[in-house]
């Protein structure tokens, strides 16, 4: 997948689902990976297709969970200053009952982290981690001189189990954990995570608007 409408080059290697969307561009000093799918085990690609702005792939886990997960990476509507994508993930199993938990992973070189909590339809930002936060905004300090882009990662508040942020060297790893309930045969669980890249200037404004609109959208239906 490539994004012809932007100076940001976006690509997906379907054989490496944990890498998700890999971004590179003039405003980014190092590669950013967004919306990777971590099934917590080895997995194999069983099917894939492209339709419009959607790239869809089906994976089967290699462990005892017999988890079959469909990942749809979709270009999300945004203004000209930002580029945004969604990962819509759905899982099912052939077992009578199985562990459904998986993670959506994003990684970026970042020095600055702020957490966002949605209240009364608006996003409120704070520097301390919070279990109520549904999004994070990552950037690099202007003192580093290392690029002028900021990255938003947002889990839908109606879908997310929890969000964790950890440092791995110079990289910041954001994990959005999905599906907190046991998965039964015949049930399809569905959830989604949003990621966006935009200018460092006024980042809390554009990221707050985008995350608040995403939070206000109805949650995905589980069948």
C-alpha positions as CSV (number, residue, x, y, z in Angstrom):
1,X,0.0,0.0,0.0
2,X,1.3,3.5,-0.8
3,X,-0.2,6.9,-0.1
4,X,0.1,8.9,-3.3
5,X,-1.5,12.0,-1.8
6,X,1.2,12.7,0.7
7,X,5.0,13.1,1.0
8,X,4.8,10.3,3.5
9,X,5.5,6.8,2.0
10,X,3.3,4.2,3.6
11,X,3.9,0.4,3.0
12,X,2.6,-2.9,4.4
13,X,4.4,-6.2,4.3
14,X,1.6,-8.7,4.8
15,X,4.1,-11.4,5.8
16,X,5.1,-9.3,8.7
17,X,1.8,-8.2,10.4
18,X,3.5,-7.0,13.6
19,X,5.2,-4.2,11.6
20,X,1.9,-2.9,10.3
21,X,2.2,0.3,8.3
22,X,5.8,1.4,7.8
23,X,6.1,5.2,7.2
24,X,9.1,7.2,5.9
25,X,9.3,10.8,4.7
26,X,11.0,14.1,4.9
27,X,9.6,15.1,8.3
28,X,10.6,11.7,9.9
29,X,14.2,11.0,10.8
30,X,13.6,7.3,11.3
31,X,11.0,4.8,10.2
32,X,7.7,4.8,12.1
33,X,5.6,1.6,12.3
34,X,1.9,1.9,13.0
35,X,-0.9,-0.4,13.7
36,X,1.0,-3.7,13.7
37,X,-1.0,-6.9,14.6
38,X,0.6,-9.0,17.4
39,X,-1.2,-12.3,17.7
40,X,1.2,-13.4,20.6
41,X,2.4,-16.4,18.5
42,X,3.7,-17.3,15.1
43,X,1.0,-17.0,12.5
44,X,0.5,-17.7,8.8
45,X,-1.1,-15.6,6.1
46,X,-4.0,-17.5,4.6
47,X,-5.7,-14.9,2.4
48,X,-5.4,-11.2,1.4
49,X,-7.0,-8.7,-0.9
50,X,-7.0,-5.0,-1.8
51,X,-10.3,-3.0,-2.3
52,X,-10.1,0.8,-2.7
53,X,-8.2,2.2,0.3
54,X,-8.6,-1.0,2.3
55,X,-5.8,-3.7,2.6
56,X,-7.1,-6.9,4.2
57,X,-5.3,-9.9,5.3
58,X,-6.3,-13.1,7.2
59,X,-4.0,-14.8,9.7
60,X,-4.2,-18.0,11.6
61,X,-2.2,-18.4,14.8
62,X,0.2,-21.3,15.1
63,X,-0.6,-22.0,18.8
64,X,-3.3,-23.9,20.7
65,X,-5.8,-21.0,20.5
66,X,-6.7,-21.7,16.9
67,X,-7.3,-18.0,16.4
68,X,-8.3,-16.8,13.0
69,X,-7.8,-13.0,12.7
70,X,-8.7,-10.6,9.9
71,X,-6.8,-7.3,9.7
72,X,-8.1,-4.5,7.6
73,X,-5.8,-1.5,7.3
74,X,-7.8,1.5,6.0
75,X,-7.0,5.1,5.1
76,X,-8.9,7.3,7.6
77,X,-10.4,10.6,6.5
78,X,-8.3,13.5,7.7
79,X,-7.3,17.0,6.6
80,X,-4.4,18.0,4.4
81,X,-2.0,18.6,7.3
82,X,-2.4,15.0,8.7
83,X,-2.5,11.5,7.4
84,X,-4.5,8.9,9.4
85,X,-5.1,5.1,9.2
86,X,-7.3,2.6,11.0
87,X,-6.7,-1.0,11.8
88,X,-10.0,-3.0,12.0
89,X,-9.3,-6.3,13.6
90,X,-11.7,-9.2,14.0
91,X,-11.1,-12.7,15.5
92,X,-12.9,-16.0,15.7
93,X,-11.9,-19.6,16.7
94,X,-12.9,-23.2,15.7
95,X,-12.6,-24.2,19.4
96,X,-15.5,-24.3,21.9
97,X,-13.7,-21.6,23.8
98,X,-10.3,-19.8,23.3
99,X,-8.2,-16.9,24.5
100,X,-8.8,-14.0,22.2
101,X,-6.4,-11.4,23.5
102,X,-4.2,-9.6,20.9
103,X,-2.4,-6.3,20.6
104,X,-2.1,-3.6,18.1
105,X,1.5,-2.2,18.2
106,X,3.0,1.1,17.0
107,X,6.6,2.2,17.4
108,X,8.3,5.6,16.9
109,X,11.5,7.3,18.1
110,X,10.1,9.9,20.6
111,X,11.2,11.9,23.5
112,X,7.8,13.4,24.4
113,X,4.7,11.5,25.5
114,X,1.3,12.9,26.5
115,X,-1.8,10.9,27.4
116,X,-5.3,11.8,26.3
117,X,-8.6,11.2,28.1
118,X,-11.9,12.0,26.5
119,X,-14.4,13.8,28.7
120,X,-17.6,15.6,27.7
121,X,-16.7,15.1,24.0
122,X,-13.3,16.7,24.2
123,X,-9.8,15.4,24.6
124,X,-7.8,16.4,27.7
125,X,-4.0,15.9,27.7
126,X,-1.8,15.1,30.6
127,X,1.8,14.0,31.1
128,X,1.1,11.2,33.7
129,X,0.0,7.8,32.6
130,X,-3.6,7.0,33.3
131,X,-5.7,3.9,33.1
132,X,-8.5,6.1,31.7
133,X,-6.4,7.3,28.8
134,X,-7.6,6.1,25.3
135,X,-4.8,7.7,23.2
136,X,-1.2,8.9,23.3
137,X,0.5,11.7,21.4
138,X,4.2,11.1,20.7
139,X,6.8,13.6,19.4
140,X,10.4,14.7,19.6
141,X,11.7,17.6,21.6
142,X,12.5,20.6,19.4
143,X,15.9,20.7,21.1
144,X,16.9,17.4,19.3
145,X,16.3,18.9,15.8
146,X,15.1,15.4,14.8
147,X,12.0,15.9,12.7
148,X,8.9,17.9,13.0
149,X,6.2,15.3,13.0
150,X,4.0,14.1,15.9
151,X,2.2,10.7,16.0
152,X,-1.2,10.0,17.5
153,X,-2.3,6.5,18.5
154,X,-5.9,6.1,19.7
155,X,-7.9,3.1,20.8
156,X,-11.7,3.3,20.6
157,X,-13.0,3.7,24.2
158,X,-15.8,1.2,23.5
159,X,-13.4,-1.5,22.3
160,X,-10.1,-1.2,24.1
161,X,-9.1,-3.5,26.9
162,X,-6.0,-1.4,28.0
163,X,-3.2,0.7,26.5
164,X,0.4,0.4,27.5
165,X,3.4,2.6,26.6
166,X,7.0,1.5,27.1
167,X,10.5,2.5,26.0
168,X,12.8,0.2,24.1
169,X,16.0,2.1,23.7
170,X,15.2,5.2,21.7
171,X,11.9,3.7,20.5
172,X,8.6,4.2,22.2
173,X,6.3,1.1,21.9
174,X,2.5,1.7,22.2
175,X,0.4,-1.5,22.6
176,X,-3.4,-1.4,22.4
177,X,-4.7,-4.6,23.9
178,X,-8.0,-5.8,22.5
179,X,-10.7,-8.4,23.4
180,X,-10.9,-9.0,27.1
181,X,-13.5,-11.8,27.0
182,X,-13.1,-15.5,26.2
183,X,-13.9,-16.2,22.5
184,X,-16.4,-18.9,21.8
185,X,-17.0,-20.9,18.6
186,X,-19.4,-19.1,16.3
187,X,-18.7,-15.6,17.8
188,X,-16.8,-12.9,15.9
189,X,-15.1,-10.2,18.0
190,X,-14.3,-6.9,16.2
191,X,-12.4,-3.8,17.3
192,X,-10.3,-0.9,15.8
193,X,-7.4,1.4,16.5
194,X,-6.5,4.8,14.9
195,X,-3.1,6.2,14.1
196,X,-2.2,9.5,12.6
197,X,0.9,11.6,11.7
198,X,0.8,15.4,11.7
199,X,2.8,18.5,12.3
200,X,4.5,19.0,15.7
201,X,3.2,22.6,15.8
202,X,-0.2,22.7,17.6
203,X,-0.2,18.9,17.8
204,X,-2.5,18.6,20.8
205,X,-5.2,20.5,18.8
206,X,-5.3,18.4,15.6
207,X,-4.7,15.2,17.6
208,X,-7.4,16.1,20.1
209,X,-9.9,16.9,17.4
210,X,-9.2,13.6,15.5
211,X,-9.2,11.4,18.7
212,X,-12.4,13.0,20.0
213,X,-14.2,12.4,16.7
214,X,-12.9,8.8,16.7
215,X,-14.1,8.3,20.3
216,X,-17.5,9.6,19.4
217,X,-18.1,7.1,16.6
218,X,-20.1,4.0,17.5
219,X,-18.2,0.9,18.6
220,X,-17.8,-2.0,16.3
221,X,-20.5,-4.7,16.5
222,X,-19.6,-8.1,17.8
223,X,-21.6,-11.0,16.4
